Amino acid sequence: MAQALTMAEKILARTAGVESVRPGDYITARIDFAMAHESFGGVLKGMMSAVAGNIFDPRKVAIVLDHYSPAPDEKSAAIHRFLTRAAKQMGIENFYGEGYGICHRVLPEEGHVQPGMLIVGADSHTTTYGALGAAATGIGMSEMAYVFSRGKLWFMVPPSIKITFEGALNESVTAKDIILFIAGEWGADFAQYKAIEFLGPGVETLSIEGRMTIANMAVEVGAKFGLFPADDEALNWIKEKTGIEAETFGPDTGAEYEIEYKVDLSTLEPQVAFPHAVDNVRPISEVGEITVDQAVVGGCTNGHFQDLAKAAEILKGGKVHPDVRFLVIPASRKVEIEAVKAGIIETLLEAGAMISPPSCGNCFGNHIGVLAEGQKCVSATNRNFKGRMGSSQAQIYLASPATVAASAITGRITDPRKI
């Protein structure tokens, strides 16, 4: 009788060409898809000299210009120019220049993410693709150079953690609150080099965009992979966005997990991560009076259509507080177009929001929304490390788009259920 496998084990076994694997096994796996962005530019330049620019399969790699987009300085512009030319020279078909959006939204939209795939990216939040049942993880630049050249990489098979979602979220409590609760409850390293599989009846109540938010931040609790089963909801999303007919994917019945947790979604309230750690989390009822200078909805974590829609719903008929700079950063051009057609962008602009081009924006202190010493920001992005958005003396609080929008109105961190 064949061994029952978790999702991560099934994917790693297939890509290693073996029938079964166990946690702790070392394997060499064939990569189904690889992604890089601007930070890979210098490595790619050296790689072109070393191996004459040979790519293992130009159809299975993508380059996305999103972190320094639009180019904020001469150096960034030069990197963009080099990567644009290099992609053509190397025959890379999947090149997404400035304005397409963030890699973690663009790849699923363009059909590069399918259930059961093994995907690597030169960015830690590549775990996002687990929302569609893919084992996806971030790797270093030298590793990516090897993958681009050889199409394979070694892995240690990680132990798997099972988190069962039960119940359903209440009004103005979102998927972001789930992952913040998990980080606060079990810590920023409880899943270090482990796969998390999010299962249970509560998963069916979550949209694919909500699952992307959770999978995106799985790395913030140390996870190698953060996987949801590819159910009918996932397959419908893939078909709607890409026209591709995918197949369901999930763990085997009887798969063994290192440890199991349960989260009753119906008991959660909005959550806030305090500076300067993602797991420094408090429920909104225990936050107290904290004024903010900036509020941000966007990025690869919460720049999806439903995130913008939720912010617009809360802001409709209201105004951004005069002391608050409110930035909205769509995750992709397609998201922005959809939001324009739905009247969401108009509502946000009328309320006083500033709309950024689709990009990583200020999530890591780029050229928009940089914080000065002593400023406070409530953000729906994924990290609040010291110096992340500018000054090391600034403070970043992480929250859901609903909480951020409510806070933009009042000028202080606010429970969205009270707006």
N, C-alpha and C positions, 0 to 999 in steps of 0.2 A: 504493500500500500504506500502510495506516494506521500511524502511529508507535506503537511499543510503549511502554507507560506503566507507571510504578511505581504502587503503590496510592495514594500521596498525589496523584500527578498525575492519576490517573483520577477521584478524588473531586473535586479542585479543578476539573478540566475540566467535569465534569457540573454542578457547582453554579454554575459561571460561564456555563454554556450554550454552551460551545464544544467543538469536536471534540478539540482537543489543546492542551496547555500544555507549556512548557519551564521549567526552573529559571531564576529571575530575572524571569520574566513577572510583571506586576502585574495582578491581576484583582479584580473585585467578585463575591463569591460569595453565593449564597442559603444561609442557615443552616438546617440541618435540625432542630436542637434547641439550646436555650440553657438554662444552669443558673446560678443564683446562690444565695448563702447570706447569713448575717446581715450580712456586711460591705457588702452592697449596699443595706442599709436606708436610709442617708442619701441615697444617689444616687437611689434609687427615690422617696423622698419629694419630692425636687426635680423628678424627672421627672413625677410625678403632677400637680404644679402647672403644669409647662411644656406638657405635651401631653395634659392631662386624663386621664392614666392609660391612654391608648390603647396596646394591645399588638398587635404585628403578627399574632400568632396565639396566643391563650391556651393552645391545646392543645400548642404546640411550645416552651413554656417551663416551667421548674420552679424552685421555691424550696425549699431544704432548710435546716432549722435544725439545725446540727450542730457548729459551731465553739465556741459558748458554750452548750452544752446538757448538763445542765440549767442554766438561767440562774444564773451565779455571783454576780451583783450586780444592783442596781436598773437600771442603764443597759442591761444585756443583756436584762433582762426587758421593759423598755420597747420595745426593738428588736423582740423577739419578738412583743409585742402589736401593734405597728404593722404588721409584715409579715403577721401572721395576718389582720388586718382588710383590709390593702391587697390581699392575694391574692383575697379574696372580692369586694372592690369592683371589681377589674380582671378578674374572671372567670378567674383562673388555676386551672385544674383540678388541676394537679400540684403541690400544696402538701404538703410533708412536714414536720410539726412536730417538736417535741422527742421523742426516743425512737425515731424511725424508723431513725436511723443516719446514717452518713457519706454525703455526696452521691455519692462515687465508687463506693460499693457499692449504694446505693439505686437509682440510675438504671438500671443493668443489670438489677437484680432486678425492677424495675417495667416493663421492656420498652421503655424509652426509647432504648436503644442497639441499633442494628442494623448489620450489615456494610455498608460503603460510605457511611455517613452522615458529614456534616460537623457536628461538635458543638463549641460553645464554652462555657466555664465561667468564672465569676469566681473561679477557683482554679487555681493552677499545676499541680496534679496531675490536672487533667482529662485528661491524656494516658492515664490508666488505661483509658479506653474503647477504646484501640487494641488491647487484648487480644481484642476481638470484631471487629476489622477496621474500626473507625471512625477517621477522622482527627479527633482531638480535641485541643484545646489551650486553655490558659488565656489570658484576656485581662483588660485593665484595666477598672475600674468605668465610666469614661466610654464606653469601647467597648461595654460591656455595655448601657448605657443606649441607645446607638444601635441595637444589635441588638434589644433589647426593642421599640423603637419601629418600626424599619424592616425587621428580618428579614434584613439583609445586612451584609457587612463586606468591606473590602479585605484582600487577602493578597498577599504576594510568594510565588510558587511556590518552595518550598525544594528544594535539591539533596537527593538521597536517598542514604543510606548503607545498605549491605547487610551484615548480620551473620548469618553462617550458623552454626547450631548443629549440631554433630555429636556422636554418641555419646549416652550417658545418664548422669544423675547417680548417684553412689554413695549408700549409706545415710547418712542424716542430713546430706546436702548438699542444699540447696534452691534454689529460684528466686531467693531473696534473695541467695544467694552468687554467683549468676551476674551479677546486675546490679552487685553490689559489686565483683566481679572486673573487669567491663567499665570501671567508673569508675576503679578503681585502675590498670588497664592503659593506658587511653588518655586519662584526665583528665576533669575536670569540665566542660570546654568543647569537647571534640573534635567535638561534634555541634551546635554553636551555630547556631540557626535552620536546622536541617536535619531531614529526616525520617529516622528509623531504621526499617528494615524487618527484622524478625527472621524468618529463613527457615531452611530446611534440615531434614533428617530428625530432628534433635534436638528440634525444636518439637513433634513428635507425641508425645514422651515427657512433655511438660509439661501439667499440668492447666490449666484456664482460670483458676483462682485463682492459680496460679503465674505465668501470663502477665500477669495483672493486676498482680502485684507488680513485674514487670519493666517493663511499660508505664508504671506509676505513677511509677517512678524514672527513666524515660527523660529527663524534664525535668532531672534532676540532672546529666546530662551535656550539657545545653544544647538538647536536641531540641525542635523545634516539634511534631512528632508522633512517637509510638512505636507502630508497627503490627505486628500479627501477622496472617497470613492467616486468614480465617474458614473453617476446615476443618470436617469432620464433628463433631469434638469441640466446637467453638464452637457449631455449629448445635444439637447435642444439649443443650448447656447452656442455650441460649436457650429451647428448647422446654420443657425441664424446669422452668425457673424462671418462664417467662412464658406458655407455651402458644403462642407465635408461631412460625410456620414461616418461617425465614429462608433465605437463599440464600448459597452459598459465594461468597467474594470473595478475590481475590489479585492480584498483579502480572501484567502480560502477559509471556508468554514473550519473552525478548530485551530486556526493559526495561533501561535504562542507569542505572548507579549511579556516583556521584562516586568512591566508594572502597568496597572490600569487605574485611571482616574475617572470621575464622573463630574459633570457640571450641569446643574439644573438651570437652564436659561431663564426660566420664569422668575427666579429669585434675584437676578442681577439688576443693579441700578447703574446709571452712568458712572464710569471710572475715570480717574485722572492720575497720570504718572507724574510725580514731582521731580524736580531736578535733583541730581544729575544722573538718574538711573531709570531704565525702563521698568524695573521691578519695584520701584519706590511708589507703590500705587495705593491710593485711597479711594473709597466710594465717594461720590459727589456730596453726600450728606455730611462728610467729615472734612471737606475741603476748607471751609472758612472763607474769609474775605480776602481775595487776592485780585488786585487790579492788574490789567494787562495793557501793554502798549501795542501789541500786534497779535493778530489772529490769522491762522492759515488753514485753508481747506485745499487739499491737493496732494500731488506727488504720486508715487507708485502705490502707496498704501490706501489713500482715500481721495484720489482724483477721478474716481469713476462716476458715471452718469448718476447713479442713485445717490452718491455723496453730494454732488452739486445740487441735485433735486431736493435733498433734505435740507441743505443750507438755505436754498431759495424759499422753501416752504416756511421755514422759521422766520426768515427776513422779510417776507412779503408784507408790504404795507408799513414796514418799520424802517429804521435808519441805523447805520453803523454809528457807534458812539464817536463823537468828535475827537476823542483822544486815542482812537484805535486805528491802526493801519490794517485793513482787512484784505488779504491776498487770496485769490482763488486760482489754482493752477490745475487745469484739466490734464488728465493722464495721457491723452492722445488727441490728435486732430479729429479723429472720428467721434470721440466723446464730446469734444467742443462743438462740432457741427450738430450732433444730436441735441445738445443742450441749447444751442441757438434756436433750432427748429421748435423746441418745446417751450420757448420763452423763458427758460431758466436764466440765461445770461442777461437778458434784459432786466429781469427781476433783481438779480444780484447787483447790476450796475446802478439801477435806480435806488437801491438801498445804500450805495456808497462803496461797494466792493471794487477792487482793482483786479482785472483779469490778466493773467500772465499767459504768454504763449505756452503750449504744451511742452513741458520739460521737467527736469528734476528741480528746477527753481532754487528756492532758498533752503531746501532740505538739509544741505550740507554747507551752507554759507556761501552760496554763489552770489551773483551780482544783483539779485533783487531781495529785498526784505532782510538785509543784513542787520543784525542787532548791535546796538551800542552798549557800552558799559552800563549796567544797572537796569537795562530794559528787560521786560518780561513778555514772553510770547506763549500763547496757547495754540497748539498746532495739532492737526490731524495727520502729521507725518509719523515716521517710525522711530526716531532716535532723539534723545534729549541730552546727549553727552555734553560736557562742558566745552564751550567753544564751537559747537556744532553749527550754529547759525551766525557766527561772527565773534563778538567779544567773549572771552572766557569768563567775564564778570556778568554776562547776561544769564537769564534763567528761561528754560524751556519746559513747558508743561504739555504733556501729551494727552489728547482726548479725542472723542469722536467728532465727526463733522457737525452733528447736532449740538453738542456741547460748545464747540468752537463758534458756531453761528450765534448761539444764544449769548455767548460771552462777548462777541463783537458788538452786539446791541447794547449790553449793559455796561461794558467796560471793565467787567470783572468776571472771573470764572463762575459760570452760572448753570444751574440745572436746567436742561432744555425742556423738561416737563413742566416748568413754571412759566414758560414763555407762551 
